[in-house]
Amino acid sequence: MAYSTRLFFPDAAMTPACPQCGLDNTYVDGAMQVCADCGFEWATAGEAVAAATVVRDCNGNPLAAGDTVVVIRDLKVRGSSIPLKQGTVIRGIRLVDDDAEHIEGHSEKIKGLVLKTCFLRKA
């Protein structure tokens, strides 16, 4: 017998129905919503918005895919004898999924770089 918690608890009216089974018997467990009937767990709407990471350069400016950045100090590159000199321009960067500290890009001499954003500034 399934019953609705919304009848007994006024705060339960704020919990949404389960997206998997559609029943109203749900509760909040920390940052997750849980269905008591089927056991399905999902993130609350506020957590989904907070999950979007913002990638920032060393000065705090937001970076987006396709931006141009400049290296702020000399960097040794693993697997290459050529260092990246201060002032090297990296065009058309790509953001790494779920990682706000790294970007991917190419310089004129070295292809396939993964760089930390703390050594870059937006051009």
N, CA, C and O atoms as CSV, one atom per row, in Angstrom:
chain,resi,resn,atom,element,x,y,z
A,1,MET,N,N,0.837,-1.157,0.000
A,1,MET,CA,C,0.000,0.000,0.000
A,1,MET,C,C,0.894,1.236,0.000
A,1,MET,O,O,1.680,1.444,0.924
A,2,ALA,N,N,0.770,2.033,-1.017
A,2,ALA,CA,C,1.549,3.264,-1.125
A,2,ALA,C,C,0.688,4.434,-0.687
A,2,ALA,O,O,-0.474,4.535,-1.080
A,3,TYR,N,N,1.244,5.303,0.111
A,3,TYR,CA,C,0.520,6.490,0.538
A,3,TYR,C,C,1.407,7.705,0.298
A,3,TYR,O,O,2.620,7.576,0.131
A,4,SER,N,N,0.830,8.817,0.283
A,4,SER,CA,C,1.552,10.051,0.040
A,4,SER,C,C,1.950,10.687,1.363
A,4,SER,O,O,1.120,10.843,2.258
A,5,THR,N,N,3.218,11.051,1.484
A,5,THR,CA,C,3.689,11.725,2.689
A,5,THR,C,C,3.192,13.161,2.733
A,5,THR,O,O,3.270,13.805,3.780
A,6,ARG,N,N,2.691,13.668,1.635
A,6,ARG,CA,C,2.205,15.041,1.575
A,6,ARG,C,C,0.950,15.230,2.427
A,6,ARG,O,O,0.652,16.346,2.853
A,7,LEU,N,N,0.224,14.158,2.673
A,7,LEU,CA,C,-0.980,14.254,3.496
A,7,LEU,C,C,-0.636,14.437,4.971
A,7,LEU,O,O,-1.376,15.092,5.706
A,8,PHE,N,N,0.489,13.858,5.406
A,8,PHE,CA,C,0.823,13.846,6.817
A,8,PHE,C,C,1.842,14.917,7.219
A,8,PHE,O,O,1.822,15.394,8.353
A,9,PHE,N,N,2.724,15.293,6.301
A,9,PHE,CA,C,3.793,16.229,6.610
A,9,PHE,C,C,3.712,17.423,5.668
A,9,PHE,O,O,3.882,17.245,4.462
A,10,PRO,N,N,3.462,18.622,6.161
A,10,PRO,CA,C,3.339,19.792,5.298
A,10,PRO,C,C,4.621,20.116,4.546
A,10,PRO,O,O,4.551,20.620,3.426
A,11,ASP,N,N,5.813,19.840,5.132
A,11,ASP,CA,C,7.073,20.125,4.451
A,11,ASP,C,C,7.306,19.176,3.282
A,11,ASP,O,O,8.105,19.473,2.393
A,12,ALA,N,N,6.627,18.055,3.274
A,12,ALA,CA,C,6.807,17.093,2.195
A,12,ALA,C,C,6.234,17.601,0.883
A,12,ALA,O,O,6.533,17.048,-0.175
A,13,ALA,N,N,5.420,18.639,0.934
A,13,ALA,CA,C,4.868,19.199,-0.298
A,13,ALA,C,C,5.964,19.805,-1.163
A,13,ALA,O,O,5.770,19.994,-2.364
A,14,MET,N,N,7.099,20.109,-0.577
A,14,MET,CA,C,8.203,20.685,-1.335
A,14,MET,C,C,9.036,19.628,-2.034
A,14,MET,O,O,9.808,19.969,-2.930
A,15,THR,N,N,8.917,18.366,-1.668
A,15,THR,CA,C,9.690,17.318,-2.320
A,15,THR,C,C,8.955,16.867,-3.565
A,15,THR,O,O,7.748,16.630,-3.514
A,16,PRO,N,N,9.659,16.742,-4.687
A,16,PRO,CA,C,9.012,16.351,-5.943
A,16,PRO,C,C,8.757,14.853,-6.005
A,16,PRO,O,O,9.282,14.086,-5.198
A,17,ALA,N,N,7.952,14.450,-6.963
A,17,ALA,CA,C,7.695,13.033,-7.188
A,17,ALA,C,C,8.940,12.383,-7.767
A,17,ALA,O,O,9.768,13.058,-8.381
A,18,CYS,N,N,9.076,11.091,-7.578
A,18,CYS,CA,C,10.230,10.342,-8.069
A,18,CYS,C,C,10.241,10.336,-9.600
A,18,CYS,O,O,9.223,10.009,-10.211
A,19,PRO,N,N,11.366,10.691,-10.237
A,19,PRO,CA,C,11.407,10.676,-11.697
A,19,PRO,C,C,11.418,9.271,-12.289
A,19,PRO,O,O,11.131,9.105,-13.474
A,20,GLN,N,N,11.745,8.245,-11.479
A,20,GLN,CA,C,11.797,6.892,-12.001
A,20,GLN,C,C,10.443,6.180,-11.912
A,20,GLN,O,O,9.968,5.619,-12.899
A,21,CYS,N,N,9.823,6.206,-10.718
A,21,CYS,CA,C,8.567,5.469,-10.549
A,21,CYS,C,C,7.345,6.387,-10.520
A,21,CYS,O,O,6.224,5.910,-10.699
A,22,GLY,N,N,7.529,7.683,-10.302
A,22,GLY,CA,C,6.434,8.638,-10.327
A,22,GLY,C,C,5.653,8.755,-9.029
A,22,GLY,O,O,4.690,9.519,-8.976
A,23,LEU,N,N,6.023,8.035,-7.988
A,23,LEU,CA,C,5.317,8.097,-6.714
A,23,LEU,C,C,5.785,9.300,-5.899
A,23,LEU,O,O,6.879,9.823,-6.109
A,24,ASP,N,N,4.930,9.731,-4.959
A,24,ASP,CA,C,5.207,10.926,-4.168
A,24,ASP,C,C,5.938,10.645,-2.861
A,24,ASP,O,O,6.205,11.582,-2.108
A,25,ASN,N,N,6.265,9.422,-2.569
A,25,ASN,CA,C,6.882,9.048,-1.306
A,25,ASN,C,C,8.393,9.295,-1.365
A,25,ASN,O,O,9.182,8.352,-1.416
A,26,THR,N,N,8.788,10.584,-1.357
A,26,THR,CA,C,10.198,10.949,-1.440
A,26,THR,C,C,10.606,11.768,-0.223
A,26,THR,O,O,9.766,12.362,0.452
A,27,TYR,N,N,11.914,11.791,0.046
A,27,TYR,CA,C,12.447,12.585,1.149
A,27,TYR,C,C,13.841,13.085,0.793
A,27,TYR,O,O,14.480,12.586,-0.133
A,28,VAL,N,N,14.296,14.074,1.545
A,28,VAL,CA,C,15.610,14.672,1.326
A,28,VAL,C,C,16.609,13.994,2.250
A,28,VAL,O,O,16.360,13.852,3.447
A,29,ASP,N,N,17.750,13.573,1.689
A,29,ASP,CA,C,18.821,12.957,2.459
A,29,ASP,C,C,20.113,13.687,2.126
A,29,ASP,O,O,20.812,13.314,1.183
A,30,GLY,N,N,20.435,14.722,2.890
A,30,GLY,CA,C,21.626,15.528,2.614
A,30,GLY,C,C,21.419,16.337,1.347
A,30,GLY,O,O,20.510,17.164,1.272
A,31,ALA,N,N,22.268,16.097,0.345
A,31,ALA,CA,C,22.166,16.816,-0.924
A,31,ALA,C,C,21.378,16.021,-1.959
A,31,ALA,O,O,21.263,16.451,-3.107
A,32,MET,N,N,20.838,14.883,-1.576
A,32,MET,CA,C,20.140,14.009,-2.513
A,32,MET,C,C,18.662,13.881,-2.143
A,32,MET,O,O,18.283,13.992,-0.977
A,33,GLN,N,N,17.843,13.647,-3.159
A,33,GLN,CA,C,16.444,13.269,-2.972
A,33,GLN,C,C,16.385,11.749,-3.096
A,33,GLN,O,O,17.061,11.172,-3.948
A,34,VAL,N,N,15.585,11.099,-2.257
A,34,VAL,CA,C,15.496,9.643,-2.255
A,34,VAL,C,C,14.038,9.232,-2.316
A,34,VAL,O,O,13.194,9.808,-1.629
A,35,CYS,N,N,13.737,8.224,-3.147
A,35,CYS,CA,C,12.397,7.654,-3.216
A,35,CYS,C,C,12.352,6.466,-2.260
A,35,CYS,O,O,13.149,5.536,-2.382
A,36,ALA,N,N,11.421,6.498,-1.314
A,36,ALA,CA,C,11.313,5.422,-0.332
A,36,ALA,C,C,10.742,4.142,-0.946
A,36,ALA,O,O,10.954,3.056,-0.407
A,37,ASP,N,N,10.024,4.254,-2.061
A,37,ASP,CA,C,9.406,3.076,-2.669
A,37,ASP,C,C,10.376,2.278,-3.537
A,37,ASP,O,O,10.492,1.061,-3.387
A,38,CYS,N,N,11.073,2.966,-4.447
A,38,CYS,CA,C,11.950,2.234,-5.374
A,38,CYS,C,C,13.430,2.387,-5.030
A,38,CYS,O,O,14.256,1.654,-5.573
A,39,GLY,N,N,13.794,3.330,-4.132
A,39,GLY,CA,C,15.180,3.501,-3.725
A,39,GLY,C,C,16.010,4.356,-4.663
A,39,GLY,O,O,17.223,4.458,-4.480
A,40,PHE,N,N,15.399,4.969,-5.656
A,40,PHE,CA,C,16.116,5.817,-6.614
A,40,PHE,C,C,16.580,7.098,-5.928
A,40,PHE,O,O,15.835,7.693,-5.150
A,41,GLU,N,N,17.834,7.530,-6.223
A,41,GLU,CA,C,18.390,8.755,-5.658
A,41,GLU,C,C,18.751,9.713,-6.784
A,41,GLU,O,O,19.247,9.285,-7.827
A,42,TRP,N,N,18.506,11.003,-6.584
A,42,TRP,CA,C,18.877,12.010,-7.575
A,42,TRP,C,C,19.243,13.297,-6.867
A,42,TRP,O,O,18.843,13.525,-5.725
A,43,ALA,N,N,20.009,14.144,-7.553
A,43,ALA,CA,C,20.439,15.408,-6.975
A,43,ALA,C,C,19.296,16.406,-6.994
A,43,ALA,O,O,18.444,16.374,-7.883
A,44,THR,N,N,19.283,17.288,-6.014
A,44,THR,CA,C,18.259,18.322,-5.988
A,44,THR,C,C,18.556,19.350,-7.071
A,44,THR,O,O,19.666,19.380,-7.603
A,45,ALA,N,N,17.596,20.182,-7.400
A,45,ALA,CA,C,17.752,21.160,-8.475
A,45,ALA,C,C,18.857,22.158,-8.156
A,45,ALA,O,O,19.579,22.571,-9.064
A,46,GLY,N,N,19.013,22.553,-6.913
A,46,GLY,CA,C,20.062,23.493,-6.526
A,46,GLY,C,C,21.449,22.912,-6.712
A,46,GLY,O,O,22.383,23.639,-7.052
A,47,GLU,N,N,21.597,21.622,-6.497
A,47,GLU,CA,C,22.889,20.980,-6.671
A,47,GLU,C,C,23.251,20.860,-8.139
A,47,GLU,O,O,24.428,20.942,-8.489
A,48,ALA,N,N,22.272,20.667,-9.002
A,48,ALA,CA,C,22.554,20.543,-10.427
A,48,ALA,C,C,23.100,21.848,-10.988
A,48,ALA,O,O,23.969,21.825,-11.859
A,49,VAL,N,N,22.610,22.975,-10.510
A,49,VAL,CA,C,23.113,24.265,-10.964
A,49,VAL,C,C,24.512,24.501,-10.422
A,49,VAL,O,O,25.362,25.034,-11.134
A,50,ALA,N,N,24.770,24.115,-9.177
A,50,ALA,CA,C,26.078,24.312,-8.573
A,50,ALA,C,C,27.133,23.395,-9.174
A,50,ALA,O,O,28.326,23.667,-9.042
A,51,ALA,N,N,26.720,22.314,-9.833
A,51,ALA,CA,C,27.661,21.370,-10.396
A,51,ALA,C,C,28.383,21.934,-11.618
A,51,ALA,O,O,29.446,21.432,-11.983
A,52,ALA,N,N,27.837,22.951,-12.249
A,52,ALA,CA,C,28.501,23.555,-13.396
A,52,ALA,C,C,29.755,24.277,-12.925
A,52,ALA,O,O,29.682,25.218,-12.135
A,53,THR,N,N,30.912,23.826,-13.419
A,53,THR,CA,C,32.172,24.409,-12.989
A,53,THR,C,C,32.533,25.593,-13.864
A,53,THR,O,O,32.280,25.592,-15.069
A,54,VAL,N,N,33.120,26.588,-13.256
A,54,VAL,CA,C,33.589,27.769,-13.973
A,54,VAL,C,C,35.111,27.710,-13.984
A,54,VAL,O,O,35.742,27.648,-12.928
A,55,VAL,N,N,35.692,27.728,-15.162
A,55,VAL,CA,C,37.139,27.689,-15.310
A,55,VAL,C,C,37.643,29.122,-15.323
A,55,VAL,O,O,37.148,29.953,-16.085
A,56,ARG,N,N,38.639,29.415,-14.469
A,56,ARG,CA,C,39.172,30.771,-14.356
A,56,ARG,C,C,40.685,30.754,-14.537
A,56,ARG,O,O,41.353,29.782,-14.185
A,57,ASP,N,N,41.219,31.851,-15.096
A,57,ASP,CA,C,42.663,31.980,-15.263
A,57,ASP,C,C,43.301,32.460,-13.967
A,57,ASP,O,O,42.630,32.530,-12.938
A,58,CYS,N,N,44.595,32.793,-14.005
A,58,CYS,CA,C,45.302,33.193,-12.786
A,58,CYS,C,C,44.793,34.507,-12.214
A,58,CYS,O,O,44.965,34.756,-11.021
A,59,ASN,N,N,44.175,35.350,-13.022
A,59,ASN,CA,C,43.639,36.625,-12.553
A,59,ASN,C,C,42.172,36.552,-12.157
A,59,ASN,O,O,41.599,37.551,-11.722
A,60,GLY,N,N,41.557,35.384,-12.301
A,60,GLY,CA,C,40.158,35.222,-11.934
A,60,GLY,C,C,39.183,35.478,-13.062
A,60,GLY,O,O,37.973,35.478,-12.833
A,61,ASN,N,N,39.666,35.695,-14.268
A,61,ASN,CA,C,38.779,35.902,-15.415
A,61,ASN,C,C,38.236,34.557,-15.891
A,61,ASN,O,O,39.000,33.596,-15.981
A,62,PRO,N,N,36.954,34.458,-16.195
A,62,PRO,CA,C,36.403,33.185,-16.662
A,62,PRO,C,C,36.903,32.850,-18.064
A,62,PRO,O,O,37.018,33.722,-18.925
A,63,LEU,N,N,37.199,31.562,-18.273
A,63,LEU,CA,C,37.643,31.072,-19.579
A,63,LEU,C,C,36.538,30.247,-20.214
A,63,LEU,O,O,35.772,29.578,-19.520
A,64,ALA,N,N,36.459,30.299,-21.538
A,64,ALA,CA,C,35.489,29.503,-22.287
A,64,ALA,C,C,36.223,28.770,-23.392
A,64,ALA,O,O,37.344,29.137,-23.747
A,65,ALA,N,N,35.604,27.745,-23.935
A,65,ALA,CA,C,36.205,27.000,-25.038
A,65,ALA,C,C,36.402,27.932,-26.224
A,65,ALA,O,O,35.512,28.706,-26.576
A,66,GLY,N,N,37.587,27.849,-26.838
A,66,GLY,CA,C,37.900,28.678,-27.985
A,66,GLY,C,C,38.641,29.955,-27.642
A,66,GLY,O,O,39.060,30.674,-28.550
A,67,ASP,N,N,38.817,30.263,-26.368
A,67,ASP,CA,C,39.539,31.469,-25.963
A,67,ASP,C,C,41.027,31.347,-26.277
A,67,ASP,O,O,41.536,30.259,-26.548
A,68,THR,N,N,41.703,32.476,-26.233
A,68,THR,CA,C,43.148,32.536,-26.389
A,68,THR,C,C,43.755,32.902,-25.044
A,68,THR,O,O,43.304,33.840,-24.387
A,69,VAL,N,N,44.793,32.149,-24.630
A,69,VAL,CA,C,45.451,32.399,-23.357
A,69,VAL,C,C,46.948,32.575,-23.580
A,69,VAL,O,O,47.485,32.185,-24.617
A,70,VAL,N,N,47.618,33.172,-22.583
A,70,VAL,CA,C,49.054,33.411,-22.626
A,70,VAL,C,C,49.681,32.762,-21.403
A,70,VAL,O,O,49.138,32.855,-20.302
A,71,VAL,N,N,50.833,32.098,-21.592
A,71,VAL,CA,C,51.569,31.472,-20.495
A,71,VAL,C,C,52.274,32.569,-19.710
A,71,VAL,O,O,52.926,33.423,-20.310
A,72,ILE,N,N,52.161,32.569,-18.377
A,72,ILE,CA,C,52.707,33.659,-17.567
A,72,ILE,C,C,54.108,33.378,-17.034
A,72,ILE,O,O,54.750,34.281,-16.497
A,73,ARG,N,N,54.597,32.141,-17.170
A,73,ARG,CA,C,55.966,31.837,-16.747
A,73,ARG,C,C,56.484,30.661,-17.552
A,73,ARG,O,O,55.701,29.935,-18.164
A,74,ASP,N,N,57.798,30.463,-17.561
A,74,ASP,CA,C,58.389,29.341,-18.283
A,74,ASP,C,C,57.940,28.028,-17.653
A,74,ASP,O,O,57.960,27.872,-16.432
A,75,LEU,N,N,57.532,27.079,-18.510
A,75,LEU,CA,C,57.054,25.782,-18.034
A,75,LEU,C,C,57.808,24.662,-18.719
A,75,LEU,O,O,58.007,24.695,-19.934
A,76,LYS,N,N,58.230,23.668,-17.949
A,76,LYS,CA,C,58.801,22.461,-18.521
A,76,LYS,C,C,57.651,21.594,-19.002
A,76,LYS,O,O,56.628,21.484,-18.327
A,77,VAL,N,N,57.815,20.979,-20.164
A,77,VAL,CA,C,56.768,20.133,-20.734
A,77,VAL,C,C,57.235,18.694,-20.666
A,77,VAL,O,O,58.292,18.354,-21.199
A,78,ARG,N,N,56.457,17.849,-20.018
A,78,ARG,CA,C,56.804,16.430,-19.923
A,78,ARG,C,C,56.753,15.798,-21.305
A,78,ARG,O,O,55.819,16.038,-22.072
A,79,GLY,N,N,57.752,14.997,-21.618
A,79,GLY,CA,C,57.792,14.301,-22.898
A,79,GLY,C,C,58.326,15.147,-24.036
A,79,GLY,O,O,58.285,14.725,-25.192
A,80,SER,N,N,58.823,16.325,-23.731
A,80,SER,CA,C,59.366,17.208,-24.752
A,80,SER,C,C,60.595,17.911,-24.199
A,80,SER,O,O,60.660,18.227,-23.011
A,81,SER,N,N,61.570,18.153,-25.070
A,81,SER,CA,C,62.758,18.882,-24.637
A,81,SER,C,C,62.585,20.384,-24.818
A,81,SER,O,O,63.447,21.164,-24.415
A,82,ILE,N,N,61.475,20.789,-25.424
A,82,ILE,CA,C,61.206,22.202,-25.674
A,82,ILE,C,C,60.325,22.742,-24.544
A,82,ILE,O,O,59.215,22.249,-24.346
A,83,PRO,N,N,60.805,23.752,-23.796
A,83,PRO,CA,C,59.945,24.342,-22.752
A,83,PRO,C,C,58.977,25.358,-23.358
A,83,PRO,O,O,59.207,25.885,-24.447
A,84,LEU,N,N,57.906,25.618,-22.642
A,84,LEU,CA,C,56.998,26.700,-23.024
A,84,LEU,C,C,57.509,27.975,-22.369
A,84,LEU,O,O,57.594,28.060,-21.144
A,85,LYS,N,N,57.840,28.947,-23.174
A,85,LYS,CA,C,58.388,30.200,-22.666
A,85,LYS,C,C,57.274,31.129,-22.204
A,85,LYS,O,O,56.135,31.024,-22.660
A,86,GLN,N,N,57.610,32.029,-21.307
A,86,GLN,CA,C,56.672,33.049,-20.860
A,86,GLN,C,C,56.229,33.872,-22.061
A,86,GLN,O,O,57.055,34.290,-22.873
A,87,GLY,N,N,54.920,34.105,-22.175
A,87,GLY,CA,C,54.378,34.874,-23.290
A,87,GLY,C,C,53.924,34.032,-24.462
A,87,GLY,O,O,53.416,34.572,-25.445
A,88,THR,N,N,54.095,32.706,-24.383
A,88,THR,CA,C,53.627,31.831,-25.460
A,88,THR,C,C,52.104,31.897,-25.538
A,88,THR,O,O,51.423,31.813,-24.516
A,89,VAL,N,N,51.577,32.047,-26.742
A,89,VAL,CA,C,50.135,32.168,-26.960
A,89,VAL,C,C,49.564,30.799,-27.296
A,89,VAL,O,O,50.086,30.089,-28.155
A,90,ILE,N,N,48.494,30.438,-26.615
A,90,ILE,CA,C,47.761,29.193,-26.877
A,90,ILE,C,C,46.391,29.618,-27.388
A,90,ILE,O,O,45.616,30.227,-26.651
A,91,ARG,N,N,46.086,29.301,-28.648
A,91,ARG,CA,C,44.810,29.705,-29.256
A,91,ARG,C,C,43.843,28.527,-29.294
A,91,ARG,O,O,44.259,27.374,-29.410
A,92,GLY,N,N,42.560,28.826,-29.197
A,92,GLY,CA,C,41.513,27.802,-29.341
A,92,GLY,C,C,41.568,26.734,-28.272
A,92,GLY,O,O,41.637,25.545,-28.585
A,93,ILE,N,N,41.538,27.139,-27.012
A,93,ILE,CA,C,41.620,26.157,-25.924
A,93,ILE,C,C,40.335,25.342,-25.831
A,93,ILE,O,O,39.276,25.758,-26.301
A,94,ARG,N,N,40.459,24.168,-25.211
A,94,ARG,CA,C,39.305,23.324,-24.908
A,94,ARG,C,C,39.282,23.099,-23.407
A,94,ARG,O,O,40.327,22.900,-22.788
A,95,LEU,N,N,38.099,23.131,-22.825
A,95,LEU,CA,C,37.942,22.911,-21.392
A,95,LEU,C,C,37.866,21.415,-21.111
A,95,LEU,O,O,37.261,20.662,-21.874
A,96,VAL,N,N,38.481,20.992,-20.016
A,96,VAL,CA,C,38.443,19.594,-19.598
A,96,VAL,C,C,37.172,19.387,-18.790
A,96,VAL,O,O,36.891,20.165,-17.878
A,97,ASP,N,N,36.395,18.349,-19.108
A,97,ASP,CA,C,35.139,18.077,-18.406
A,97,ASP,C,C,35.395,17.816,-16.924
A,97,ASP,O,O,36.312,17.080,-16.560
A,98,ASP,N,N,34.570,18.428,-16.076
A,98,ASP,CA,C,34.589,18.237,-14.618
A,98,ASP,C,C,35.942,18.561,-13.983
A,98,ASP,O,O,36.273,18.013,-12.932
A,99,ASP,N,N,36.726,19.441,-14.602
A,99,ASP,CA,C,38.014,19.827,-14.032
A,99,ASP,C,C,38.241,21.304,-14.298
A,99,ASP,O,O,38.518,21.699,-15.430
A,100,ALA,N,N,38.125,22.116,-13.265
A,100,ALA,CA,C,38.268,23.565,-13.428
A,100,ALA,C,C,39.720,24.009,-13.371
A,100,ALA,O,O,39.990,25.201,-13.513
A,101,GLU,N,N,40.663,23.102,-13.168
A,101,GLU,CA,C,42.068,23.475,-13.047
A,101,GLU,C,C,42.883,23.203,-14.296
A,101,GLU,O,O,44.042,23.615,-14.356
A,102,HIS,N,N,42.336,22.529,-15.296
A,102,HIS,CA,C,43.108,22.175,-16.487
A,102,HIS,C,C,42.372,22.576,-17.761
A,102,HIS,O,O,41.142,22.583,-17.813
A,103,ILE,N,N,43.158,22.912,-18.795
A,103,ILE,CA,C,42.630,23.146,-20.137
A,103,ILE,C,C,43.505,22.368,-21.127
A,103,ILE,O,O,44.625,21.977,-20.796
A,104,GLU,N,N,42.995,22.150,-22.328
A,104,GLU,CA,C,43.758,21.508,-23.390
A,104,GLU,C,C,43.975,22.505,-24.503
A,104,GLU,O,O,43.126,23.362,-24.745
A,105,GLY,N,N,45.108,22.404,-25.187
A,105,GLY,CA,C,45.382,23.311,-26.287
A,105,GLY,C,C,46.649,22.938,-27.019
A,105,GLY,O,O,47.304,21.950,-26.685
A,106,HIS,N,N,46.996,23.736,-28.028
A,106,HIS,CA,C,48.188,23.519,-28.849
A,106,HIS,C,C,48.978,24.809,-28.928
A,106,HIS,O,O,48.406,25.891,-29.066
A,107,SER,N,N,50.301,24.691,-28.841
A,107,SER,CA,C,51.153,25.835,-29.145
A,107,SER,C,C,51.673,25.628,-30.568
A,107,SER,O,O,51.343,24.633,-31.213
A,108,GLU,N,N,52.482,26.563,-31.054
A,108,GLU,CA,C,53.000,26.423,-32.419
A,108,GLU,C,C,53.964,25.242,-32.529
A,108,GLU,O,O,54.045,24.605,-33.579
A,109,LYS,N,N,54.696,24.948,-31.450
A,109,LYS,CA,C,55.712,23.901,-31.501
A,109,LYS,C,C,55.264,22.586,-30.880
A,109,LYS,O,O,55.725,21.524,-31.297
A,110,ILE,N,N,54.369,22.636,-29.885
A,110,ILE,CA,C,53.978,21.440,-29.140
A,110,ILE,C,C,52.469,21.255,-29.265
A,110,ILE,O,O,51.698,22.170,-28.979
A,111,LYS,N,N,52.057,20.070,-29.692
A,111,LYS,CA,C,50.637,19.757,-29.843
A,111,LYS,C,C,50.168,18.904,-28.666
A,111,LYS,O,O,50.955,18.164,-28.076
A,112,GLY,N,N,48.890,19.010,-28.329
A,112,GLY,CA,C,48.291,18.160,-27.299
A,112,GLY,C,C,48.716,18.515,-25.885
A,112,GLY,O,O,49.034,17.623,-25.098
A,113,LEU,N,N,48.729,19.782,-25.550
A,113,LEU,CA,C,49.106,20.210,-24.213
A,113,LEU,C,C,47.917,20.167,-23.260
A,113,LEU,O,O,46.791,20.480,-23.646
A,114,VAL,N,N,48.171,19.782,-22.032
A,114,VAL,CA,C,47.212,19.921,-20.945
A,114,VAL,C,C,47.883,20.824,-19.926
A,114,VAL,O,O,48.910,20.466,-19.349
A,115,LEU,N,N,47.296,22.007,-19.705
A,115,LEU,CA,C,47.930,23.023,-18.869
A,115,LEU,C,C,47.073,23.377,-17.668
A,115,LEU,O,O,45.844,23.350,-17.735
A,116,LYS,N,N,47.732,23.708,-16.574
A,116,LYS,CA,C,47.016,24.201,-15.385
A,116,LYS,C,C,46.649,25.658,-15.611
A,116,LYS,O,O,47.433,26.428,-16.165
A,117,THR,N,N,45.455,26.027,-15.181
A,117,THR,CA,C,44.978,27.388,-15.397
A,117,THR,C,C,45.692,28.406,-14.524
A,117,THR,O,O,45.626,29.601,-14.812
A,118,CYS,N,N,46.372,27.975,-13.466
A,118,CYS,CA,C,47.081,28.924,-12.605
A,118,CYS,C,C,48.322,29.491,-13.283
A,118,CYS,O,O,48.903,30.453,-12.781
A,119,PHE,N,N,48.747,28.916,-14.421
A,119,PHE,CA,C,49.896,29.424,-15.167
A,119,PHE,C,C,49.472,30.161,-16.438
A,119,PHE,O,O,50.309,30.450,-17.293
A,120,LEU,N,N,48.184,30.465,-16.570
A,120,LEU,CA,C,47.671,31.094,-17.783
A,120,LEU,C,C,46.897,32.348,-17.451
A,120,LEU,O,O,46.308,32.467,-16.376
A,121,ARG,N,N,46.904,33.297,-18.397
A,121,ARG,CA,C,46.038,34.459,-18.295
A,121,ARG,C,C,45.339,34.622,-19.625
A,121,ARG,O,O,45.878,34.267,-20.674
A,122,LYS,N,N,44.139,35.159,-19.575
A,122,LYS,CA,C,43.346,35.369,-20.777
A,122,LYS,C,C,43.985,36.478,-21.605
A,122,LYS,O,O,44.380,37.512,-21.066
A,123,ALA,N,N,44.085,36.264,-22.907
A,123,ALA,CA,C,44.695,37.257,-23.797
A,123,ALA,C,C,43.691,38.285,-24.252
A,123,ALA,O,O,44.038,39.194,-25.007
